[in-house]
C-alpha cells in the first residue's frame, strides 16, 4: 500500500527532515513510527497524507507516485486516508457534531446517514454526550478524540495518527490503541507515530525507528514485545 524509495525531504533554509528513507507497509498491516522529537515522524506522515511532496525519491501509495500527481488528483487519493493530527485541527466555531460530520458533508451523504455515522463514531470514542459542545469547551484529550472520530468517519482504508495518545492518560491511551487494533481487524491499515515505548512494547506490532531523519531500525511484529511477566 505504501512504499518509500530513497525519500528525502529538505525544507527552505536547508533543514533536512528526512534522508534516504526506505520502507514499505502492506495493506492491512499495523506499524508504529517512533523516534525522538524532531526525528522526522510528522514529516513522514505528511508525505503520505499528501500534505508535502518529497524533495527526492519516491513515495508510492497503491503503486502511484504521489510526488507526480497533478494537484487536481490529490483530493481523490486523500479521501482514502484518515489523518489524526497532533494539533487536532478542529474548527472552533463549529460544534463537535459538525466537526466530525465535515468529511461526510463534503462527500454529499444524506443528513440521516451523516447523523447515524457521526453518533456511532462519537460513541466509539466516548463523546456522544459532547456532540453539541464547541471544541474550546473540551479538554485536550477530548479534542484529540474528536479528531479521531473525524478521521475514521469515512472508514478509510489507511489511517495515519501523529501522537494520538499525547494528551491522554495511560488508561485511556490503552483503550484508544485497542480501538485502533479493532479497526485493523476490520481491514484498516495503520501507521501510528508515538513516543510511548512502553505501550508500543506491550502491543507487539512492527516498529519503525527514525533518528535525525534516517530510518535506523525496522523491528518486526512481536520482536518488540516485552517478555511475559515484565
PyMOL commands that set and color helices and strands:
alter all, ss='L'
color gray80, all
select helices_A, chain A and resi 41-48+66-68+71-78+96-107+111-124+128-130+135-137+140-152+170-185+197-203
alter helices_A, ss='H'
color red, helices_A
select strands_A, chain A and resi 2-11+15-25+30-34+56-61+64-65+81-84+158-162+189-193+206-211+214-219
alter strands_A, ss='S'
color yellow, strands_A
deselect
rebuild
show_as cartoon
